[in-house]
């Protein structure tokens, strides 16, 4: 896949890869991962879409300098700017975890209006209280602004998503999930800039119910696909079922025998659902 860079208006850089021809299909990965989360889908989708896989800020090869605010609103603004610039007029946009949460916040803020939205498992409007490991990571990340602590934290960062644990996030224990974890933290060790930037993000990350998102559902009158794995204890389908009742034009599709890393568990099924929905 070709590596490219998007430069936001304030200088923030977003690295992305793209492959294929056709309408733009932008997929944002989940927290602590990289564009490689969706790489298994490319072979199935590249003949129908220009598949665009960006790295979120603070992830992969994207922006990590500590002078940006890294608030959810700023991150959503960067996501919207990227989609509007790289995807062209009303692209198909989707993602997983933090990636799609930021996408939906951009839509709620009126900064992004995709032609269609693909929502893989995330907390949606609910708080993050049930995800203890993510909450623990954020609590540690807040210490990254302390002198001397930053480098220590980043040396230990790979332990947050050890290869063995990443493999367990796959319902089918896919061995390639371990390589995804290694790649996601390949450049983290000793990166004090990244530690300070994560600290800024962690301090601004709310764990409460996102009422502004609930209020915005009614205005999301474009087609929305809620694509949920059946075996992801971090994100049970109850939030998707609640959103389904509030979104004007939505459908919920369950993915059997898939977990948190659905694209690794069954890339053919995930790509088939995306293709059928995207037309």
C-alpha positions as CSV (number, residue, x, y, z in Angstrom):
1,X,0.0,0.0,0.0
2,X,1.2,3.5,-0.8
3,X,2.2,5.7,2.2
4,X,1.0,9.3,2.0
5,X,0.7,12.3,4.4
6,X,-2.2,14.6,5.1
7,X,-1.3,18.0,6.7
8,X,-4.1,19.5,8.8
9,X,-4.5,23.3,8.9
10,X,-2.6,23.6,12.2
11,X,0.3,21.5,10.9
12,X,-0.7,18.1,12.4
13,X,0.2,15.2,10.2
14,X,-1.8,12.1,9.5
15,X,-0.1,9.2,7.8
16,X,-2.3,7.0,5.6
17,X,-2.1,4.2,3.2
18,X,-4.4,3.6,0.2
19,X,-5.0,1.0,-2.4
20,X,-7.6,0.2,-5.1
21,X,-9.9,2.2,-7.3
22,X,-13.4,3.5,-7.0
23,X,-15.2,5.6,-4.4
24,X,-13.2,6.4,-1.3
25,X,-13.7,4.1,1.7
26,X,-12.0,5.5,4.8
27,X,-11.6,3.2,7.8
28,X,-10.2,4.4,11.1
29,X,-8.6,1.9,13.5
30,X,-9.2,1.5,17.2
31,X,-7.2,2.9,20.2
32,X,-3.6,1.6,20.6
33,X,-3.6,0.0,17.2
34,X,-2.6,1.2,13.7
35,X,-3.8,1.2,10.1
36,X,-2.9,-2.5,10.0
37,X,-6.0,-3.4,11.9
38,X,-7.9,-3.2,8.6
39,X,-5.2,-4.4,6.3
40,X,-6.8,-7.9,6.1
41,X,-9.8,-6.3,4.3
42,X,-7.9,-4.6,1.5
43,X,-7.7,-7.7,-0.8
44,X,-11.4,-8.1,-0.6
45,X,-12.3,-4.4,-1.1
46,X,-9.7,-2.9,-3.4
47,X,-11.5,-3.9,-6.6
48,X,-14.5,-1.9,-5.7
49,X,-13.2,0.9,-3.5
50,X,-10.2,3.2,-3.0
51,X,-9.5,1.8,0.4
52,X,-7.9,4.5,2.7
53,X,-6.4,3.4,6.0
54,X,-5.2,6.3,8.2
55,X,-3.2,6.2,11.4
56,X,-5.0,8.2,14.1
57,X,-3.0,11.0,15.8
58,X,-0.9,9.5,18.6
59,X,-0.8,6.2,16.7
60,X,1.4,4.7,14.0
61,X,3.2,7.2,11.9
62,X,0.8,10.1,12.6
63,X,1.2,13.2,14.7
64,X,2.6,12.8,18.2
65,X,4.2,16.2,19.0
66,X,3.0,17.5,22.4
67,X,2.0,21.1,21.4
68,X,-1.4,20.0,20.0
69,X,-4.5,19.9,22.3
70,X,-5.4,16.2,21.7
71,X,-8.9,16.8,23.1
72,X,-11.7,14.8,21.6
73,X,-13.0,17.9,19.8
74,X,-9.6,18.6,18.3
75,X,-9.1,14.9,17.2
76,X,-12.6,14.9,15.7
77,X,-11.7,18.1,13.8
78,X,-8.6,16.4,12.4
79,X,-10.6,13.3,11.4
80,X,-13.1,15.5,9.6
81,X,-10.5,17.5,7.9
82,X,-8.8,14.3,6.7
83,X,-12.0,12.7,5.4
84,X,-13.1,15.9,3.6
85,X,-9.7,16.4,2.0
86,X,-8.6,12.9,1.2
87,X,-12.0,11.3,0.6
88,X,-13.5,14.1,-1.5
89,X,-17.2,14.9,-1.5
90,X,-19.2,12.8,1.0
91,X,-17.0,9.7,1.2
92,X,-17.9,6.4,2.9
93,X,-16.4,6.5,6.3
94,X,-16.2,4.0,9.1
95,X,-14.0,2.5,11.8
96,X,-13.7,0.8,15.1
97,X,-13.3,1.9,18.7
98,X,-11.8,5.3,19.2
99,X,-11.6,5.8,15.4
100,X,-15.3,5.6,14.8
101,X,-16.1,7.4,18.0
102,X,-14.1,10.4,16.7
103,X,-15.9,10.1,13.3
104,X,-19.3,10.3,15.0
105,X,-18.2,13.2,17.0
106,X,-17.2,15.0,13.8
107,X,-20.6,14.3,12.3
108,X,-22.3,15.5,15.5
109,X,-20.3,18.7,15.3
110,X,-21.4,19.3,11.7
111,X,-17.8,19.1,10.4
112,X,-18.3,15.8,8.5
113,X,-21.2,14.4,6.5
114,X,-20.4,11.0,4.9
115,X,-22.5,9.4,2.3
116,X,-22.6,6.3,4.5
117,X,-21.2,5.5,7.9
118,X,-19.9,2.1,9.0
119,X,-19.8,1.7,12.8
120,X,-17.8,-1.3,14.2
121,X,-17.8,-2.0,17.9
122,X,-17.2,0.9,20.2
123,X,-18.7,2.4,23.3
124,X,-21.0,4.8,21.2
125,X,-22.9,7.1,23.6
126,X,-22.2,5.0,26.7
127,X,-19.5,5.6,29.3
128,X,-16.2,3.6,29.3
129,X,-16.7,2.2,32.8
130,X,-16.9,-1.4,31.6
131,X,-13.6,-1.3,29.8
132,X,-11.2,-1.6,32.8
133,X,-8.0,-2.2,30.9
134,X,-8.5,0.9,28.7
135,X,-9.3,2.9,31.8
136,X,-6.1,1.6,33.5
137,X,-4.1,2.6,30.4
138,X,-5.5,6.1,30.5
139,X,-4.8,6.4,34.2
140,X,-1.1,5.5,33.6
141,X,-0.9,7.8,30.5
142,X,-1.8,10.8,32.6
143,X,1.5,10.4,34.4
144,X,3.4,11.0,31.1
145,X,3.7,14.7,31.7
146,X,6.0,14.2,34.7
147,X,9.7,14.7,33.9
148,X,11.5,11.4,34.0
149,X,8.3,9.4,34.1
150,X,7.6,9.9,30.4
151,X,10.5,7.7,29.1
152,X,9.8,5.0,31.7
153,X,6.2,4.8,30.7
154,X,7.0,4.5,27.0
155,X,9.5,1.7,27.6
156,X,6.7,-0.1,29.3
157,X,4.0,0.9,26.7
158,X,4.3,-2.4,24.7
159,X,3.0,-4.3,27.8
160,X,-0.3,-2.5,27.4
161,X,-1.0,-4.7,24.4
162,X,1.3,-7.6,24.5
163,X,1.3,-9.9,21.5
164,X,-0.3,-12.7,23.5
165,X,-3.1,-10.5,24.7
166,X,-3.7,-9.1,21.2
167,X,-4.1,-12.7,20.0
168,X,-6.7,-13.2,22.7
169,X,-8.7,-10.2,21.3
170,X,-9.2,-12.4,18.3
171,X,-12.1,-14.8,18.9
172,X,-10.2,-17.3,16.7
173,X,-6.8,-16.7,18.3
174,X,-5.4,-15.5,15.0
175,X,-1.6,-15.5,15.2
176,X,-1.4,-12.5,13.0
177,X,-3.0,-10.4,15.7
178,X,0.2,-10.7,17.7
179,X,2.1,-9.1,14.8
180,X,-0.4,-6.2,14.8
181,X,0.4,-5.5,18.4
182,X,4.1,-5.5,17.7
183,X,3.7,-3.1,14.8
184,X,1.4,-0.8,16.8
185,X,4.1,-0.2,19.5
186,X,7.2,-0.5,17.4
187,X,8.3,3.1,17.8
188,X,6.9,3.8,21.3
189,X,9.9,2.8,23.4
190,X,11.6,5.9,24.9
191,X,9.4,8.3,22.9
192,X,8.9,11.1,25.5
193,X,7.0,13.3,23.0
194,X,4.5,10.6,22.6
195,X,4.2,10.1,26.4
196,X,3.5,13.8,26.9
197,X,1.0,13.9,24.1
198,X,-0.8,10.8,25.5
199,X,-0.9,12.5,28.9
200,X,-2.7,15.5,27.4
201,X,-5.2,13.2,25.7
202,X,-5.8,11.1,28.8
203,X,-6.6,14.1,30.9
204,X,-9.3,15.3,28.5
205,X,-10.9,11.9,27.9
206,X,-14.4,11.7,29.5
207,X,-15.7,8.4,30.8
208,X,-19.3,9.6,31.2
209,X,-22.3,9.1,29.0
210,X,-21.9,11.2,25.8
211,X,-25.2,12.9,25.7
212,X,-24.2,15.2,22.9
213,X,-24.0,12.1,20.7
214,X,-27.4,10.8,21.7
215,X,-28.8,14.2,20.8
216,X,-27.1,14.1,17.4
217,X,-28.4,10.7,16.3
218,X,-31.7,12.1,14.9
219,X,-29.8,14.3,12.5
220,X,-27.7,11.4,11.1
221,X,-30.2,10.7,8.4
222,X,-27.7,9.0,6.0
223,X,-27.4,5.2,6.0
224,X,-25.6,3.7,9.0
225,X,-24.3,0.2,9.3
226,X,-23.8,-1.0,12.9
227,X,-21.4,-4.0,12.3
228,X,-21.0,-5.8,15.6
229,X,-18.9,-8.9,16.6
230,X,-20.8,-11.5,18.6
231,X,-17.8,-12.3,20.9
232,X,-16.4,-9.0,22.1
233,X,-16.9,-8.6,25.8
234,X,-15.5,-5.1,25.8
235,X,-18.4,-3.9,23.6
236,X,-21.7,-5.9,24.1
237,X,-24.4,-5.1,21.5
238,X,-26.7,-3.3,23.9
239,X,-25.3,0.1,22.9
240,X,-25.7,-0.7,19.2
241,X,-29.3,-1.8,19.9
242,X,-30.0,1.5,21.7
243,X,-28.5,3.5,18.9
244,X,-30.4,1.5,16.3
245,X,-33.7,2.8,17.8
246,X,-32.4,6.4,17.6
247,X,-30.8,6.5,14.2
248,X,-33.2,7.3,11.3
249,X,-31.7,5.0,8.7
250,X,-29.6,2.3,10.4
251,X,-29.2,-1.5,10.3
252,X,-27.5,-3.8,12.8
253,X,-25.6,-6.8,11.5
254,X,-23.9,-9.3,13.8
255,X,-20.7,-11.1,12.9
256,X,-20.6,-14.6,14.2
257,X,-17.4,-16.1,15.7
258,X,-15.7,-12.7,15.7
259,X,-14.2,-10.7,18.6
260,X,-12.6,-7.3,19.1
261,X,-10.4,-7.9,16.1
262,X,-13.1,-8.8,13.7
263,X,-11.1,-8.0,10.6
264,X,-8.6,-10.6,11.6
265,X,-11.2,-13.2,12.7
266,X,-13.2,-13.2,9.4
267,X,-12.0,-10.6,6.9
268,X,-14.2,-12.1,4.1
269,X,-17.4,-11.7,6.2
270,X,-16.5,-8.2,7.3
271,X,-15.6,-7.1,3.8
272,X,-18.8,-8.7,2.4
273,X,-21.0,-6.8,4.8
274,X,-19.2,-3.5,4.0
275,X,-19.5,-4.1,0.3
276,X,-23.1,-5.0,0.5
277,X,-23.9,-1.9,2.5
278,X,-21.7,0.5,0.6
279,X,-23.1,-0.5,-2.8
